[in-house]
Amino acid sequence: MTTATLERIPAPRTAEGSTPRSISLEFSSASEVHAGLEEAVTELIGVAAQEAACGILVTKLHPGRYTVALDESVPFGETYESIAA
């Protein structure tokens, strides 16, 4: 039996009670990546809908490490994927 863990690294908040604009995720198992990213994107869709000014960028930093963030270069209503060099 194998155990997978998902670590959500809290993003710093800019003001008391403000909503996060990015979520950092680290996965120990490839089988957990899809569900974890879906959950993070869903969370930020709510934030993006309130502002209606940007979309969401999912960036793979290295194997098992991702950032999901609101990004003004992404059109509202869209989600783009990127791989950090």
N, C-alpha and C positions, 0 to 999 in steps of 0.2 A: 504494500500500500504506500502511495506517495502523497505527500501533503503539499499543497500550493498555498503560498501566501501573497497577499496584495498589500503593498505598503503605500499609503497615500501620504505624501509629504505636504504638510500644510503650507499654503502660500501666505506670505506676509500680507496683512490687511493694512490698507492705507488710512482708514478712519474707523472709529468705533462703530461696529455693526454693519460695515459695508460688505457687499458680496464679493467673493473672489472673482478675479478676471482670468486666473489661470489655475490649473490643477496639475501637480507633478505626481506621476505614478511610477512605481517600480514593481515588476512582476518577477516571481521566482519560477513560474511555469508558463510555457507558451499557451497552454490550454486556457489560461485565465485572461489572456490579453484582450480578446474580443469583448467579453462581457464587461471587463473593467473600463475599457475605452468607451463602450456604449453608455455606461452609467455616467461617466465624466462628461461626455458630449451632451447627454440629456440634461444634466445639471446646468451646463452653461447655455443651452438653448433658452432656458427660462430667463437667464440674465440678458442674453442678446436680444430677446423679444422685447424686453422692457426698454432697451435703448434704441433698437431698430437702426443701428449705425454701423454694425460690423458683423462679420461671420466668425467661424471657429476654425482654428488651425491646430491640427494634431501633428506633433513633431516627434519622430523617433530619434532619441538622442544616442542610444546604443542598445544592444540587445536587452530587452526587458525594461528599458527606461524610456518613458514618454512624458511629454508635456501637452496638455490640452488647454488652449488659451483663446480668449477673444482677440481678434486681430483685425485692425482697420483695413489691411490690404486684402482681406477676404470679403467679398460682397455679402451683404445681409441675406440670411436665409441659406447660405452655402457653408459647407465644411470641406476644407482642403487638407491634404496630407503632405507631409514633408519629412525628409530624412536629413538630419544635421550632418554636415560634412566633417 
